[in-house]
Amino acid sequence: MSLPAVVRQWLADENGLIYECRNCGTTLDPSDQICPVCGSSQIVEFDVS
């Protein structure tokens, strides 16, 4: 397995989703509504499964 695949699997939740802040790129928990780093509410969901 490639390194990028391992990292995606490690960061993803049980459904294969990663949540990130669109503003600063911080990886977030699925329950986060606002980024704790920059305060943005622009959250993006990536399906990496």
N, CA, C and O atoms as CSV, one atom per row, in Angstrom:
chain,resi,resn,atom,element,x,y,z
A,1,MET,N,N,0.851,-1.165,0.000
A,1,MET,CA,C,0.000,0.000,0.000
A,1,MET,C,C,0.902,1.235,0.000
A,1,MET,O,O,1.895,1.290,0.725
A,2,SER,N,N,0.546,2.222,-0.820
A,2,SER,CA,C,1.353,3.429,-0.918
A,2,SER,C,C,1.192,4.311,0.317
A,2,SER,O,O,0.207,4.194,1.045
A,3,LEU,N,N,2.144,5.176,0.545
A,3,LEU,CA,C,2.093,6.078,1.687
A,3,LEU,C,C,0.858,6.979,1.648
A,3,LEU,O,O,0.194,7.118,2.675
A,4,PRO,N,N,0.515,7.602,0.503
A,4,PRO,CA,C,-0.697,8.426,0.484
A,4,PRO,C,C,-1.958,7.623,0.838
A,4,PRO,O,O,-2.849,8.147,1.505
A,5,ALA,N,N,-2.042,6.384,0.409
A,5,ALA,CA,C,-3.198,5.543,0.732
A,5,ALA,C,C,-3.256,5.251,2.227
A,5,ALA,O,O,-4.336,5.248,2.817
A,6,VAL,N,N,-2.110,5.009,2.836
A,6,VAL,CA,C,-2.060,4.749,4.282
A,6,VAL,C,C,-2.503,5.985,5.054
A,6,VAL,O,O,-3.272,5.873,6.010
A,7,VAL,N,N,-2.030,7.160,4.654
A,7,VAL,CA,C,-2.406,8.402,5.335
A,7,VAL,C,C,-3.896,8.661,5.194
A,7,VAL,O,O,-4.549,9.018,6.174
A,8,ARG,N,N,-4.450,8.489,3.996
A,8,ARG,CA,C,-5.899,8.680,3.796
A,8,ARG,C,C,-6.699,7.743,4.675
A,8,ARG,O,O,-7.692,8.152,5.277
A,9,GLN,N,N,-6.279,6.492,4.756
A,9,GLN,CA,C,-6.980,5.510,5.581
A,9,GLN,C,C,-6.894,5.879,7.062
A,9,GLN,O,O,-7.864,5.713,7.802
A,10,TRP,N,N,-5.741,6.375,7.492
A,10,TRP,CA,C,-5.534,6.752,8.888
A,10,TRP,C,C,-6.378,7.967,9.265
A,10,TRP,O,O,-6.896,8.035,10.379
A,11,LEU,N,N,-6.523,8.933,8.345
A,11,LEU,CA,C,-7.273,10.155,8.625
A,11,LEU,C,C,-8.783,9.980,8.490
A,11,LEU,O,O,-9.546,10.703,9.131
A,12,ALA,N,N,-9.216,9.047,7.680
A,12,ALA,CA,C,-10.641,8.890,7.386
A,12,ALA,C,C,-11.400,8.289,8.566
A,12,ALA,O,O,-10.838,7.564,9.387
A,13,ASP,N,N,-12.691,8.609,8.627
A,13,ASP,CA,C,-13.539,7.996,9.652
A,13,ASP,C,C,-13.964,6.608,9.186
A,13,ASP,O,O,-13.490,6.139,8.151
A,14,GLU,N,N,-14.841,5.950,9.920
A,14,GLU,CA,C,-15.244,4.579,9.598
A,14,GLU,C,C,-15.990,4.470,8.262
A,14,GLU,O,O,-16.100,3.376,7.709
A,15,ASN,N,N,-16.499,5.584,7.743
A,15,ASN,CA,C,-17.196,5.586,6.461
A,15,ASN,C,C,-16.293,5.977,5.300
A,15,ASN,O,O,-16.756,6.104,4.167
A,16,GLY,N,N,-15.004,6.167,5.578
A,16,GLY,CA,C,-14.067,6.556,4.532
A,16,GLY,C,C,-14.137,8.033,4.193
A,16,GLY,O,O,-13.801,8.427,3.077
A,17,LEU,N,N,-14.574,8.865,5.148
A,17,LEU,CA,C,-14.716,10.299,4.908
A,17,LEU,C,C,-13.686,11.086,5.707
A,17,LEU,O,O,-13.356,10.737,6.841
A,18,ILE,N,N,-13.192,12.143,5.102
A,18,ILE,CA,C,-12.298,13.087,5.763
A,18,ILE,C,C,-12.968,14.453,5.726
A,18,ILE,O,O,-13.508,14.855,4.695
A,19,TYR,N,N,-12.936,15.157,6.831
A,19,TYR,CA,C,-13.520,16.491,6.932
A,19,TYR,C,C,-12.397,17.489,7.116
A,19,TYR,O,O,-11.559,17.332,8.003
A,20,GLU,N,N,-12.377,18.529,6.269
A,20,GLU,CA,C,-11.332,19.533,6.342
A,20,GLU,C,C,-11.921,20.932,6.238
A,20,GLU,O,O,-12.960,21.153,5.616
A,21,CYS,N,N,-11.224,21.860,6.866
A,21,CYS,CA,C,-11.571,23.275,6.758
A,21,CYS,C,C,-11.144,23.758,5.372
A,21,CYS,O,O,-10.006,23.536,4.959
A,22,ARG,N,N,-12.048,24.413,4.660
A,22,ARG,CA,C,-11.700,24.950,3.335
A,22,ARG,C,C,-10.741,26.123,3.437
A,22,ARG,O,O,-9.997,26.400,2.496
A,23,ASN,N,N,-10.750,26.808,4.556
A,23,ASN,CA,C,-9.933,28.001,4.711
A,23,ASN,C,C,-8.476,27.665,5.031
A,23,ASN,O,O,-7.569,28.175,4.373
A,24,CYS,N,N,-8.240,26.812,6.034
A,24,CYS,CA,C,-6.860,26.553,6.470
A,24,CYS,C,C,-6.397,25.115,6.265
A,24,CYS,O,O,-5.211,24.829,6.434
A,25,GLY,N,N,-7.301,24.202,5.905
A,25,GLY,CA,C,-6.910,22.826,5.618
A,25,GLY,C,C,-6.804,21.900,6.814
A,25,GLY,O,O,-6.351,20.763,6.680
A,26,THR,N,N,-7.218,22.373,7.987
A,26,THR,CA,C,-7.162,21.545,9.190
A,26,THR,C,C,-8.118,20.365,9.064
A,26,THR,O,O,-9.262,20.538,8.643
A,27,THR,N,N,-7.661,19.168,9.424
A,27,THR,CA,C,-8.523,17.994,9.455
A,27,THR,C,C,-9.414,18.078,10.691
A,27,THR,O,O,-8.930,18.317,11.797
A,28,LEU,N,N,-10.722,17.881,10.496
A,28,LEU,CA,C,-11.705,18.067,11.554
A,28,LEU,C,C,-12.432,16.782,11.877
A,28,LEU,O,O,-12.407,15.831,11.097
A,29,ASP,N,N,-13.078,16.754,13.026
A,29,ASP,CA,C,-13.972,15.662,13.393
A,29,ASP,C,C,-15.291,15.851,12.659
A,29,ASP,O,O,-15.655,16.983,12.343
A,30,PRO,N,N,-16.017,14.771,12.377
A,30,PRO,CA,C,-17.299,14.894,11.679
A,30,PRO,C,C,-18.307,15.802,12.397
A,30,PRO,O,O,-19.177,16.391,11.755
A,31,SER,N,N,-18.194,15.914,13.704
A,31,SER,CA,C,-19.150,16.719,14.462
A,31,SER,C,C,-18.801,18.207,14.491
A,31,SER,O,O,-19.613,19.019,14.935
A,32,ASP,N,N,-17.603,18.577,14.023
A,32,ASP,CA,C,-17.197,19.982,14.052
A,32,ASP,C,C,-18.011,20.799,13.051
A,32,ASP,O,O,-18.138,20.424,11.886
A,33,GLN,N,N,-18.555,21.912,13.516
A,33,GLN,CA,C,-19.300,22.841,12.666
A,33,GLN,C,C,-18.449,24.054,12.297
A,33,GLN,O,O,-18.665,24.692,11.267
A,34,ILE,N,N,-17.475,24.361,13.161
A,34,ILE,CA,C,-16.588,25.505,12.968
A,34,ILE,C,C,-15.161,25.033,13.228
A,34,ILE,O,O,-14.907,24.281,14.168
A,35,CYS,N,N,-14.243,25.479,12.394
A,35,CYS,CA,C,-12.831,25.116,12.552
A,35,CYS,C,C,-12.276,25.740,13.829
A,35,CYS,O,O,-12.388,26.950,14.021
A,36,PRO,N,N,-11.677,24.926,14.707
A,36,PRO,CA,C,-11.121,25.465,15.942
A,36,PRO,C,C,-9.835,26.274,15.721
A,36,PRO,O,O,-9.401,27.000,16.616
A,37,VAL,N,N,-9.233,26.153,14.549
A,37,VAL,CA,C,-7.979,26.856,14.272
A,37,VAL,C,C,-8.230,28.268,13.734
A,37,VAL,O,O,-7.644,29.237,14.216
A,38,CYS,N,N,-9.116,28.372,12.718
A,38,CYS,CA,C,-9.307,29.678,12.072
A,38,CYS,C,C,-10.711,30.254,12.247
A,38,CYS,O,O,-10.947,31.415,11.911
A,39,GLY,N,N,-11.656,29.447,12.774
A,39,GLY,CA,C,-13.008,29.941,13.009
A,39,GLY,C,C,-13.932,29.881,11.808
A,39,GLY,O,O,-15.072,30.337,11.891
A,40,SER,N,N,-13.473,29.332,10.699
A,40,SER,CA,C,-14.299,29.239,9.494
A,40,SER,C,C,-15.376,28.168,9.646
A,40,SER,O,O,-15.167,27.152,10.309
A,41,SER,N,N,-16.524,28.408,9.028
A,41,SER,CA,C,-17.590,27.408,9.007
A,41,SER,C,C,-17.631,26.681,7.662
A,41,SER,O,O,-18.549,25.901,7.404
A,42,GLN,N,N,-16.646,26.934,6.815
A,42,GLN,CA,C,-16.559,26.287,5.504
A,42,GLN,C,C,-15.860,24.938,5.660
A,42,GLN,O,O,-14.632,24.860,5.633
A,43,ILE,N,N,-16.650,23.884,5.824
A,43,ILE,CA,C,-16.127,22.527,6.021
A,43,ILE,C,C,-16.415,21.710,4.772
A,43,ILE,O,O,-17.529,21.741,4.248
A,44,VAL,N,N,-15.424,20.988,4.300
A,44,VAL,CA,C,-15.580,20.137,3.123
A,44,VAL,C,C,-15.434,18.675,3.544
A,44,VAL,O,O,-14.660,18.349,4.444
A,45,GLU,N,N,-16.190,17.806,2.880
A,45,GLU,CA,C,-16.170,16.361,3.160
A,45,GLU,C,C,-15.601,15.652,1.927
A,45,GLU,O,O,-16.106,15.819,0.817
A,46,PHE,N,N,-14.548,14.861,2.134
A,46,PHE,CA,C,-13.929,14.081,1.065
A,46,PHE,C,C,-14.188,12.610,1.298
A,46,PHE,O,O,-13.988,12.110,2.406
A,47,ASP,N,N,-14.634,11.905,0.258
A,47,ASP,CA,C,-14.810,10.455,0.332
A,47,ASP,C,C,-13.535,9.817,-0.212
A,47,ASP,O,O,-13.246,9.921,-1.403
A,48,VAL,N,N,-12.781,9.165,0.654
A,48,VAL,CA,C,-11.515,8.553,0.256
A,48,VAL,C,C,-11.574,7.016,0.268
A,48,VAL,O,O,-10.545,6.340,0.258
A,49,SER,N,N,-12.779,6.496,0.289
A,49,SER,CA,C,-12.913,5.036,0.321
A,49,SER,C,C,-12.771,4.439,-1.052
A,49,SER,O,O,-12.858,3.221,-1.207
